[in-house]
Amino acid sequence: MSIARLRSIAGLLALTVVAAACGGTGAATTTVSTTTTSPTTVATTSTTTTTLPPTTTSTSTTTTTTLPPTTTSTTTTTLPEGFPDEGQVNVLLLGGDSGIGRRGVRTDTMIVLSVDPATGAVALFGIPRNLWGLPIPPGSPAEGIYQCDCFPGIANEIYPWGLSRPDLFGEDNPGAVAAKELLGYLLGLDIHYFVLVDLEGFVDIIDALGGIDIEVKFPIRDEEYPNVDGTFSVVDLAPGTYHMDGHQALYYARSRHSSDDHNRMGRQRCVLQAIAEQSSPVLLLTQAGTIRESVLTDLPLSAALWFIDLLPAVDLDEIVSIRFWDGAPELAGTEKSYLSGWTADRYPIPDRDAIAATVAEALSLPPAEAIATLNLQPLEEMCGDPQG
């Protein structure tokens, strides 16, 4: 197996593996050769305009790392305690918006990472933040408390709602329990673990990895971009290739004023892909202390070791990736939809049966066959495309 493949696999599972390997819950590799330099940055305030020019080509450097030989096995013989006896292992990745001047934690990024232990097949399921009325699972302690038998709000408010209801979801991070329960039911999956990263934690993790290279395909402009420190800036991001630090990567992944939530979900996938391609186990473990302090998770150490053992089986080129929004490109030209309707305020209402059926079909097929059968976009095509 190539060094590049091992590096990309490690990056895909960076948050889950390293957070747990560092000791479970925290506060909320050798670097690849690059042909870019850092963009010019200007300190931002509430009246600052920052224009980020594309980087120029520089002399590349190459670092050689000797890796131990890999085996041809595609299965792990021993599963950690708490793992399912068979089927997928599912991890909920949450990006919270907490920071200076912000109250509570809304999870504007919600992605379920699903891994098949037997084959190493990986799927990513993106849940839009503005889906309204996620159904409450039968048998849940929350069943029947609302007339709609659903959560009467949008998806990014489920985590803070759960935090306010320890009577329903227990004392040990009820927000995570509620999110795993409702989002898992929407997808038809049992979610086993969660990982939560807030705004400052995201910045710290990207900086700890030495930044990431991102190709910006379409211009992004935000007239009132909210900085982590509570101030606002005007920021321009022109098309080009950038080596982004944590703050720049956060802007790229988070801004929606010049596009929309769907485009932002695509850019978030692009950031995940960049981390996947540009990190390695060595780099991740050397930055373990920083990452541990930036992540909140219930992933135990035994699970982290299992993920590491699984890495050689994952094929980054065949990742099933689906976002359940109204303009999903795989449904274009058909009468199918992931929605059952809209609220009076124009919030999309999910069609739980259609979503769960799609997830079940996606996970029942080999990845390449699932991508072809469901007419899914390759992961790389999502990066920066305002139509996808």
The 8 nearest C-alpha neighbors of each residue, nearest first, counted from 0:
[[1, 4, 2, 69, 5, 311, 68, 3],
 [2, 0, 4, 3, 5, 6, 66, 311],
 [1, 3, 5, 4, 6, 0, 66, 64],
 [4, 2, 6, 1, 5, 7, 276, 31],
 [3, 5, 7, 1, 6, 2, 8, 0],
 [6, 4, 2, 8, 3, 7, 9, 1],
 [7, 5, 279, 3, 9, 4, 278, 8],
 [8, 6, 276, 275, 10, 4, 9, 5],
 [9, 7, 5, 11, 10, 6, 310, 275],
 [8, 10, 6, 7, 12, 279, 11, 13],
 [275, 9, 11, 13, 7, 278, 274, 12],
 [10, 12, 275, 8, 9, 13, 7, 271],
 [11, 13, 10, 9, 15, 14, 16, 8],
 [14, 12, 10, 16, 11, 15, 17, 9],
 [15, 13, 17, 16, 18, 12, 194, 294],
 [14, 16, 12, 13, 18, 17, 19, 194],
 [17, 15, 303, 13, 19, 18, 14, 12],
 [16, 18, 20, 19, 14, 13, 15, 21],
 [19, 17, 291, 21, 20, 15, 16, 14],
 [18, 20, 23, 300, 21, 22, 17, 298],
 [21, 19, 17, 300, 22, 18, 303, 16],
 [22, 20, 19, 18, 291, 287, 17, 23],
 [21, 23, 19, 20, 24, 300, 18, 291],
 [24, 22, 19, 299, 298, 297, 18, 296],
 [25, 23, 296, 295, 297, 22, 26, 294],
 [24, 26, 292, 295, 291, 294, 27, 293],
 [27, 25, 292, 295, 293, 294, 24, 291],
 [26, 295, 294, 293, 25, 196, 195, 197],
 [279, 29, 281, 282, 280, 278, 30, 283],
 [28, 30, 282, 279, 281, 31, 278, 62],
 [31, 29, 28, 278, 277, 32, 279, 282],
 [32, 30, 277, 33, 29, 61, 62, 278],
 [31, 33, 61, 60, 59, 30, 34, 62],
 [34, 32, 35, 59, 31, 60, 212, 36],
 [35, 33, 56, 59, 57, 58, 32, 36],
 [36, 34, 56, 33, 54, 55, 57, 242],
 [35, 37, 54, 242, 55, 38, 57, 56],
 [36, 38, 242, 54, 241, 39, 243, 35],
 [39, 37, 54, 52, 51, 40, 241, 53],
 [38, 40, 51, 37, 52, 41, 50, 54],
 [41, 39, 38, 51, 42, 49, 50, 37],
 [40, 42, 49, 43, 39, 50, 47, 48],
 [43, 41, 40, 44, 47, 49, 48, 232],
 [44, 42, 47, 232, 41, 45, 49, 48],
 [45, 43, 47, 46, 230, 232, 231, 42],
 [44, 46, 231, 230, 232, 47, 43, 233],
 [45, 47, 44, 232, 48, 231, 233, 43],
 [48, 46, 44, 43, 232, 45, 233, 49],
 [47, 49, 233, 234, 232, 50, 46, 43],
 [50, 48, 234, 41, 233, 235, 51, 47],
 [51, 49, 235, 234, 52, 236, 48, 40],
 [50, 52, 236, 235, 38, 39, 49, 53],
 [53, 51, 38, 50, 237, 54, 39, 236],
 [54, 52, 239, 240, 241, 38, 51, 55],
 [55, 53, 241, 36, 38, 35, 240, 37],
 [54, 56, 35, 36, 57, 53, 34, 240],
 [55, 57, 35, 34, 54, 36, 58, 59],
 [58, 56, 34, 35, 59, 55, 36, 33],
 [57, 59, 34, 60, 56, 33, 35, 36],
 [60, 58, 34, 33, 32, 57, 61, 35],
 [61, 59, 32, 58, 62, 33, 31, 34],
 [60, 62, 32, 63, 59, 31, 33, 30],
 [63, 61, 64, 60, 29, 32, 31, 30],
 [64, 62, 61, 65, 29, 2, 31, 66],
 [63, 65, 66, 62, 29, 2, 28, 281],
 [66, 64, 63, 67, 2, 68, 62, 29],
 [65, 67, 64, 68, 2, 69, 5, 1],
 [66, 68, 69, 65, 70, 64, 0, 2],
 [69, 67, 66, 70, 0, 65, 71, 1],
 [70, 68, 67, 71, 0, 311, 66, 72],
 [69, 71, 72, 68, 311, 73, 0, 312],
 [70, 72, 73, 69, 312, 311, 74, 0],
 [73, 71, 70, 74, 312, 75, 311, 69],
 [74, 72, 312, 118, 71, 117, 119, 75],
 [75, 73, 117, 72, 118, 76, 116, 309],
 [74, 76, 77, 309, 116, 78, 117, 73],
 [75, 77, 74, 78, 117, 116, 72, 305],
 [78, 76, 75, 79, 305, 74, 80, 82],
 [77, 79, 82, 80, 76, 305, 75, 302],
 [80, 78, 301, 302, 82, 81, 77, 305],
 [79, 81, 82, 78, 301, 302, 83, 299],
 [80, 82, 79, 83, 191, 78, 302, 84],
 [83, 81, 80, 79, 78, 84, 88, 191],
 [84, 82, 85, 81, 86, 88, 87, 78],
 [85, 83, 82, 86, 78, 81, 87, 80],
 [86, 84, 83, 87, 116, 82, 88, 117],
 [85, 87, 115, 83, 88, 84, 116, 117],
 [86, 88, 115, 114, 113, 89, 116, 85],
 [87, 89, 114, 113, 115, 191, 90, 86],
 [90, 88, 113, 190, 191, 112, 87, 114],
 [89, 91, 192, 112, 193, 111, 190, 191],
 [90, 92, 193, 111, 110, 194, 192, 112],
 [93, 91, 194, 110, 109, 193, 111, 195],
 [94, 92, 195, 109, 108, 106, 194, 95],
 [93, 95, 108, 196, 106, 197, 195, 107],
 [96, 94, 106, 197, 105, 104, 97, 196],
 [95, 97, 105, 104, 198, 197, 106, 98],
 [98, 96, 104, 101, 95, 197, 103, 198],
 [99, 97, 101, 227, 100, 198, 96, 199],
 [98, 100, 229, 228, 101, 227, 97, 102],
 [101, 99, 229, 98, 102, 228, 97, 227],
 [102, 100, 98, 99, 97, 103, 96, 229],
 [101, 103, 100, 97, 104, 98, 99, 105],
 [102, 104, 97, 159, 101, 105, 96, 98],
 [105, 103, 97, 95, 96, 159, 106, 102],
 [104, 106, 155, 95, 156, 96, 107, 159],
 [105, 107, 95, 155, 94, 108, 93, 104],
 [106, 108, 128, 155, 105, 94, 95, 109],
 [109, 107, 94, 106, 93, 110, 128, 95],
 [110, 108, 93, 126, 92, 125, 107, 106],
 [111, 109, 125, 92, 124, 91, 126, 112],
 [110, 112, 91, 124, 90, 123, 92, 113],
 [111, 113, 123, 90, 89, 122, 91, 110],
 [114, 112, 89, 122, 88, 121, 87, 111],
 [113, 115, 121, 88, 87, 120, 116, 119],
 [114, 116, 87, 119, 120, 117, 118, 88],
 [117, 115, 119, 118, 114, 74, 87, 75],
 [116, 118, 74, 115, 119, 73, 75, 120],
 [119, 117, 120, 73, 115, 116, 74, 312],
 [118, 120, 313, 312, 115, 116, 117, 114],
 [121, 119, 115, 118, 114, 313, 366, 122],
 [122, 120, 114, 318, 113, 119, 319, 115],
 [121, 123, 319, 113, 318, 320, 112, 114],
 [122, 124, 320, 112, 111, 319, 113, 321],
 [123, 125, 321, 111, 110, 322, 320, 126],
 [126, 124, 322, 110, 109, 321, 323, 127],
 [125, 127, 109, 323, 110, 322, 128, 124],
 [128, 126, 129, 130, 125, 324, 323, 109],
 [127, 129, 155, 154, 107, 130, 126, 153],
 [130, 128, 153, 127, 154, 131, 346, 155],
 [131, 129, 153, 347, 154, 348, 128, 127],
 [132, 130, 153, 348, 152, 347, 346, 133],
 [131, 133, 150, 151, 149, 152, 134, 348],
 [132, 134, 149, 150, 131, 135, 181, 185],
 [135, 133, 149, 132, 136, 148, 150, 181],
 [134, 136, 149, 148, 181, 142, 137, 133],
 [137, 135, 139, 184, 138, 134, 181, 142],
 [138, 136, 139, 142, 135, 140, 141, 134],
 [139, 137, 136, 142, 140, 141, 135, 143],
 [138, 140, 141, 142, 137, 136, 135, 180],
 [141, 139, 167, 142, 138, 168, 143, 144],
 [142, 140, 139, 144, 167, 143, 135, 138],
 [143, 141, 139, 140, 144, 135, 148, 137],
 [142, 144, 145, 148, 141, 146, 147, 149],
 [143, 145, 142, 141, 146, 148, 149, 140],
 [146, 144, 148, 143, 147, 149, 150, 151],
 [145, 147, 148, 143, 144, 149, 151, 150],
 [146, 148, 149, 145, 151, 150, 132, 143],
 [149, 147, 145, 146, 143, 135, 142, 134],
 [148, 150, 134, 135, 147, 132, 133, 151],
 [149, 151, 132, 133, 152, 134, 135, 148],
 [152, 150, 132, 149, 131, 153, 147, 145],
 [151, 153, 131, 150, 132, 154, 156, 157],
 [154, 152, 131, 129, 130, 155, 156, 132],
 [153, 155, 128, 156, 130, 157, 129, 131],
 [154, 156, 106, 128, 105, 107, 157, 153],
 [157, 155, 154, 105, 158, 159, 153, 160],
 [156, 158, 160, 154, 155, 159, 178, 161],
 [157, 159, 174, 161, 160, 178, 156, 175],
 [160, 158, 162, 161, 156, 157, 174, 104],
 [161, 159, 157, 163, 158, 162, 156, 164],
 [160, 162, 174, 164, 173, 158, 177, 163],
 [163, 161, 174, 159, 173, 160, 164, 158],
 [162, 164, 160, 161, 165, 159, 174, 173],
 [163, 165, 161, 166, 167, 162, 168, 160],
 [166, 164, 169, 168, 170, 167, 173, 163],
 [165, 167, 164, 169, 168, 170, 163, 173],
 [168, 166, 165, 140, 164, 169, 141, 173],
 [167, 169, 173, 165, 166, 176, 164, 177],
 [170, 168, 165, 173, 171, 166, 167, 172],
 [169, 171, 165, 172, 173, 168, 166, 162],
 [170, 172, 169, 173, 165, 168, 176, 175],
 [173, 171, 174, 175, 170, 176, 162, 169],
 [174, 172, 168, 176, 162, 161, 175, 169],
 [175, 173, 161, 162, 158, 177, 172, 176],
 [174, 176, 178, 173, 177, 172, 179, 158],
 [175, 177, 173, 179, 174, 178, 180, 168],
 [176, 178, 180, 161, 174, 175, 179, 173],
 [179, 177, 175, 180, 181, 158, 176, 182],
 [178, 180, 176, 183, 182, 177, 190, 181],
 [179, 181, 177, 183, 178, 182, 176, 184],
 [182, 180, 184, 183, 178, 179, 135, 177],
 [183, 181, 185, 184, 179, 178, 180, 186],
 [182, 184, 188, 186, 180, 181, 185, 179],
 [185, 183, 187, 181, 186, 182, 188, 136],
 [184, 186, 182, 183, 351, 187, 181, 355],
 [187, 185, 355, 183, 184, 188, 354, 358],
 [186, 188, 184, 355, 185, 183, 189, 358],
 [189, 187, 183, 186, 184, 190, 89, 185],
 [188, 190, 183, 191, 89, 187, 184, 180],
 [191, 189, 89, 183, 179, 90, 192, 188],
 [190, 192, 89, 90, 189, 88, 193, 82],
 [193, 191, 90, 298, 297, 190, 91, 89],
 [192, 194, 91, 90, 296, 92, 297, 195],
 [193, 195, 296, 92, 295, 93, 91, 15],
 [196, 194, 93, 295, 294, 94, 92, 296],
 [195, 197, 94, 294, 200, 95, 201, 27],
 [198, 196, 95, 200, 199, 94, 96, 97],
 [199, 197, 201, 200, 96, 98, 97, 202],
 [200, 198, 202, 201, 197, 203, 227, 98],
 [199, 201, 293, 203, 197, 202, 198, 196],
 [202, 200, 204, 198, 199, 203, 196, 197],
 [201, 203, 245, 199, 205, 200, 204, 246],
 [202, 204, 200, 206, 201, 205, 207, 199],
 [203, 205, 207, 201, 206, 202, 290, 200],
 [206, 204, 245, 208, 210, 202, 207, 203],
 [205, 207, 209, 245, 203, 210, 208, 204],
 [208, 206, 204, 209, 205, 203, 286, 289],
 [207, 209, 205, 206, 210, 204, 282, 278],
 [210, 208, 206, 207, 205, 211, 244, 30],
 [211, 209, 244, 205, 206, 243, 208, 242],
 [212, 210, 243, 242, 273, 213, 274, 244],
 [211, 213, 242, 241, 243, 273, 214, 210],
 [214, 212, 241, 240, 215, 211, 242, 273],
 [213, 215, 240, 239, 216, 241, 212, 238],
 [216, 214, 238, 239, 217, 383, 240, 213],
 [215, 217, 238, 383, 214, 239, 384, 218],
 [216, 218, 238, 215, 383, 219, 237, 384],
 [219, 217, 237, 238, 236, 220, 216, 215],
 [220, 218, 236, 257, 235, 217, 237, 221],
 [221, 219, 235, 257, 234, 236, 222, 218],
 [220, 222, 234, 224, 256, 223, 233, 257],
 [221, 223, 233, 224, 220, 234, 232, 256],
 [224, 222, 232, 231, 233, 221, 225, 234],
 [223, 225, 232, 231, 221, 233, 222, 226],
 [226, 224, 231, 230, 223, 229, 227, 232],
 [227, 225, 230, 228, 229, 231, 224, 232],
 [226, 228, 229, 98, 99, 199, 198, 225],
 [229, 227, 226, 99, 230, 98, 100, 225],
 [228, 230, 99, 226, 100, 227, 225, 231],
 [231, 229, 45, 226, 228, 44, 225, 232],
 [232, 230, 45, 225, 224, 223, 226, 44],
 [233, 231, 224, 45, 223, 47, 44, 43],
 [232, 234, 48, 222, 223, 221, 224, 49],
 [233, 235, 49, 221, 48, 220, 50, 232],
 [236, 234, 220, 50, 219, 51, 49, 237],
 [237, 235, 219, 51, 218, 220, 50, 234],
 [236, 238, 218, 235, 239, 52, 219, 51],
 [239, 237, 215, 216, 217, 218, 236, 53],
 [238, 240, 53, 215, 214, 237, 241, 216],
 [239, 241, 214, 53, 213, 54, 215, 212],
 [242, 240, 54, 213, 212, 53, 243, 38],
 [241, 243, 212, 37, 211, 36, 35, 210],
 [244, 242, 247, 210, 211, 248, 241, 212],
 [243, 245, 210, 247, 246, 206, 248, 205],
 [244, 246, 202, 205, 206, 248, 247, 249],
 [247, 245, 249, 248, 202, 244, 250, 243],
 [246, 248, 250, 243, 249, 244, 245, 251],
 [249, 247, 251, 245, 250, 246, 243, 244],
 [250, 248, 246, 252, 247, 251, 253, 245],
 [249, 251, 247, 253, 248, 252, 254, 246],
 [250, 252, 248, 249, 253, 254, 247, 266],
 [253, 251, 267, 249, 266, 250, 248, 263],
 [252, 254, 250, 251, 249, 263, 255, 267],
 [255, 253, 250, 256, 251, 252, 221, 263],
 [254, 256, 259, 258, 257, 263, 260, 253],
 [257, 255, 221, 258, 254, 259, 220, 222],
 [256, 258, 255, 220, 219, 221, 259, 254],
 [259, 257, 255, 256, 262, 385, 260, 263],
 [260, 258, 255, 262, 261, 263, 256, 257],
 [261, 259, 263, 262, 264, 255, 258, 127],
 [260, 262, 264, 263, 259, 265, 387, 324],
 [263, 261, 385, 265, 264, 259, 260, 387],
 [262, 264, 260, 266, 265, 261, 255, 267],
 [263, 265, 267, 261, 262, 266, 260, 268],
 [266, 264, 262, 381, 268, 263, 267, 382],
 [267, 265, 269, 263, 382, 268, 252, 264],
 [268, 266, 252, 264, 270, 269, 265, 263],
 [267, 269, 271, 265, 266, 270, 272, 264],
 [268, 270, 382, 266, 272, 267, 271, 273],
 [269, 271, 273, 267, 272, 268, 274, 266],
 [272, 270, 268, 274, 269, 273, 275, 267],
 [271, 273, 275, 269, 270, 274, 268, 276],
 [272, 274, 270, 276, 275, 271, 277, 269],
 [275, 273, 10, 271, 277, 272, 276, 278],
 [10, 276, 274, 7, 11, 272, 273, 277],
 [275, 277, 7, 273, 274, 278, 272, 6],
 [276, 278, 274, 275, 31, 273, 30, 7],
 [279, 277, 10, 28, 6, 274, 30, 276],
 [28, 278, 280, 6, 282, 281, 9, 29],
 [281, 279, 28, 283, 282, 9, 284, 6],
 [28, 282, 280, 284, 279, 283, 285, 29],
 [28, 283, 281, 285, 279, 284, 280, 29],
 [284, 282, 280, 286, 281, 285, 287, 279],
 [283, 285, 287, 286, 281, 282, 280, 17],
 [284, 286, 282, 283, 287, 281, 288, 280],
 [287, 285, 283, 284, 288, 289, 207, 282],
 [286, 288, 284, 290, 285, 289, 291, 21],
 [289, 287, 291, 290, 286, 292, 21, 285],
 [290, 288, 292, 291, 287, 286, 293, 207],
 [289, 291, 293, 287, 292, 288, 204, 18],
 [292, 290, 18, 288, 25, 293, 289, 294],
 [293, 291, 25, 26, 289, 290, 294, 288],
 [294, 292, 200, 290, 291, 26, 27, 196],
 [293, 295, 27, 196, 25, 291, 26, 292],
 [294, 296, 27, 24, 25, 195, 26, 194],
 [297, 295, 194, 24, 298, 193, 195, 23],
 [296, 298, 192, 23, 299, 24, 193, 194],
 [297, 299, 19, 296, 192, 23, 302, 300],
 [300, 298, 302, 19, 301, 23, 297, 303],
 [299, 301, 303, 19, 20, 302, 304, 23],
 [302, 300, 304, 303, 299, 79, 305, 80],
 [301, 303, 305, 300, 299, 304, 79, 306],
 [304, 302, 16, 300, 306, 305, 301, 19],
 [305, 303, 307, 301, 302, 306, 308, 300],
 [304, 306, 302, 308, 303, 307, 309, 301],
 [307, 305, 309, 303, 308, 304, 302, 310],
 [306, 308, 304, 310, 309, 305, 303, 16],
 [309, 307, 305, 306, 310, 304, 75, 311],
 [308, 310, 306, 307, 312, 311, 305, 119],
 [309, 311, 307, 312, 313, 308, 8, 306],
 [312, 310, 313, 309, 5, 69, 308, 8],
 [311, 313, 119, 73, 310, 309, 118, 314],
 [314, 312, 119, 310, 311, 120, 315, 8],
 [313, 315, 316, 317, 312, 120, 318, 119],
 [316, 314, 317, 318, 313, 8, 7, 4],
 [315, 317, 314, 318, 377, 378, 313, 367],
 [318, 316, 315, 314, 366, 367, 319, 120],
 [319, 317, 121, 122, 315, 316, 320, 366],
 [318, 320, 122, 366, 370, 123, 317, 121],
 [319, 321, 123, 122, 124, 318, 378, 322],
 [322, 320, 124, 125, 123, 323, 319, 375],
 [323, 321, 125, 124, 324, 126, 327, 320],
 [322, 324, 126, 337, 125, 321, 327, 127],
 [325, 323, 327, 326, 322, 337, 127, 261],
 [324, 326, 327, 337, 338, 336, 323, 347],
 [325, 327, 324, 328, 331, 330, 387, 261],
 [326, 328, 329, 324, 330, 325, 323, 322],
 [329, 327, 331, 330, 326, 387, 375, 376],
 [328, 330, 374, 375, 327, 331, 373, 376],
 [331, 329, 328, 333, 327, 335, 332, 336],
 [332, 330, 328, 333, 329, 327, 326, 334],
 [331, 333, 330, 334, 329, 335, 328, 327],
 [332, 334, 335, 331, 330, 336, 329, 328],
 [335, 333, 336, 332, 330, 331, 337, 338],
 [336, 334, 333, 330, 337, 331, 353, 332],
 [337, 335, 338, 334, 325, 330, 353, 339],
 [336, 338, 350, 354, 353, 323, 349, 324],
 [339, 337, 349, 350, 336, 348, 340, 325],
 [338, 340, 350, 349, 348, 337, 341, 336],
 [341, 339, 348, 338, 347, 342, 349, 350],
 [342, 340, 347, 345, 348, 346, 343, 339],
 [341, 343, 345, 346, 344, 347, 348, 340],
 [342, 344, 345, 341, 346, 347, 340, 348],
 [343, 345, 342, 346, 341, 347, 131, 348],
 [346, 344, 342, 341, 343, 347, 340, 348],
 [345, 347, 342, 341, 344, 131, 129, 130],
 [348, 346, 341, 130, 131, 340, 345, 349],
 [347, 349, 131, 340, 341, 338, 339, 130],
 [350, 348, 338, 339, 351, 337, 130, 347],
 [351, 349, 338, 339, 337, 353, 352, 354],
 [350, 352, 354, 185, 353, 349, 355, 186],
 [351, 353, 355, 354, 350, 356, 185, 357],
 [354, 352, 356, 350, 351, 355, 337, 357],
 [355, 353, 351, 357, 356, 352, 337, 186],
 [354, 356, 186, 187, 358, 352, 357, 353],
 [357, 355, 359, 353, 354, 358, 352, 360],
 [358, 356, 360, 354, 355, 359, 361, 353],
 [359, 357, 361, 355, 360, 356, 362, 354],
 [358, 360, 356, 362, 357, 361, 363, 355],
 [361, 359, 363, 357, 358, 362, 356, 364],
 [362, 360, 358, 369, 359, 363, 364, 357],
 [361, 363, 359, 360, 364, 358, 365, 369],
 [362, 364, 360, 361, 359, 365, 369, 358],
 [363, 365, 369, 362, 361, 368, 366, 360],
 [364, 366, 368, 367, 369, 363, 362, 120],
 [367, 365, 369, 368, 317, 319, 370, 364],
 [368, 366, 370, 369, 365, 317, 371, 319],
 [367, 369, 371, 365, 366, 370, 372, 364],
 [370, 368, 366, 372, 361, 364, 371, 367],
 [369, 371, 375, 367, 368, 373, 372, 374],
 [372, 370, 374, 368, 369, 373, 367, 375],
 [373, 371, 369, 374, 370, 368, 375, 361],
 [372, 374, 375, 370, 371, 369, 329, 361],
 [375, 373, 371, 329, 372, 370, 376, 330],
 [376, 374, 370, 329, 373, 377, 371, 321],
 [375, 377, 378, 380, 374, 381, 329, 370],
 [376, 378, 379, 380, 375, 381, 320, 318],
 [377, 379, 380, 381, 376, 320, 318, 268],
 [378, 380, 381, 377, 382, 269, 272, 376],
 [381, 379, 378, 377, 382, 376, 384, 387],
 [382, 380, 265, 379, 378, 387, 384, 383],
 [383, 381, 269, 266, 265, 380, 384, 379],
 [382, 384, 216, 266, 215, 385, 381, 217],
 [383, 385, 387, 386, 382, 381, 262, 216],
 [386, 384, 262, 387, 383, 258, 217, 261],
 [385, 387, 384, 262, 261, 328, 326, 381],
 [386, 384, 385, 381, 262, 265, 328, 261]]
